[in-house]
């Protein structure tokens, strides 16, 4: 092989350094952030249920694609603490139609319209098709999105905004800036949204009609988000309180996020919790078992019942006194989980790949 001249060697050395620098800049990363962990009742200033999934690379702090899963009260306040605005959102996903998971969406829609790119780029909103309930009525994400601005329309606020911000906001109004994407939940995972290297899948779950769990796959890692998913068998005897469908879609995921109820509230332990309330949630111990079977590295417990430090869960007094984060972690460990347990507080974060 011919010996390189000093100039050629220097050029090759520079090229190598440049390629390595480019590679370092392009290293993909994924943030999973709990944007709200309370609910349904507000507690100690915690925001309502929601999870931010942010994908990008180390150079842009993982912020190429921002996805919000559920939008509880105060979501934009929590996002603002991360220096994220509604205008930066790529898509919003709803796990189910319960108000505590939806309350902050109106705020997001208004801010996207007034300060975002609504005239040129629509905000994707992804959720299940209308679901028939046992009462005969529909739970409808489609109608929720279509009518999200009705109060402002009827009050005249929207018309006034259009007049005072003529040429700035879309004259068609806030809802025109939304792109609704609905799907029929299935028993097997299906891709419901994608953008570049990011793919989002969904699977039907039990909690209320139309409930779903999501999974986000990226080159940096994957996260499964169950919402309030629980087992389809609504009460004992059953193998587990956790969702078989969430377990299926979470298989091999790095992170699992799910609502958790603590076993201290179990009617079987003498708690006065109404059985239908307790048994339609996944308890922390069963979630630990499920996460271990699924092979997850991290289990994030959110939307905690009871909240940490609370002496009551609604009208139910906590036996033995308020719980700590250690109590929730112990419950998950009792289920056999050996990975990292994150007991949800607002803005709790996990970054992938894990260092």
DABELUR-V29386 format. One line per field, one symbol per residue. ss: DSSP state (@ for helix, = for strand, . for the rest). psi: psi as a letter, one per 40 degrees, with the letter a starting at -180 (. if undefined). A space follows every 50 residues. Layout:
# DABELUR-V29386
ss = ???
psi = ???
This chain:
# DABELUR-V29386
ss = .....@@@@@@@@@@@@@@@@@@@@..=========.=.........=.= =======@@@....=====.....@@@@@@@....@@@..===.....@@ @...@@@@@@@@@@@.......======..==.....==.@@@@@@...@ @@@@@.@@@@@@@@.........@@@@======......======..=== ====.=.....=======..=====....=.............@@@@@@@ ....=======.@@@.@@@.....@@@@@...=@@@@@@@@@@@...=== =====......==..==.......@@@@@@@@@@.....====.....== ==...
psi = hihiiddddddddddddddddddddehiihhhhheheaidiihfeiiihi hhhhibiddffffdhhhhhigiheddddddeefhiddehdihhhdighde eededdddddddddeafdddhihhhhiiihhhieeeiihhddddddeded ddddeedddddddefhediheeiddeeighhiihhieiiiheiihbehhh iiiiihciheiiiihhhieeaihhhebfiaidheiihidieihdddddde heidhhhiihiiedehddeeiehhddddeeihiddddddddddefidhhh hifhhiiheheigbehhhheiiiiddddddddddeeheahhhhhihehih hiih.
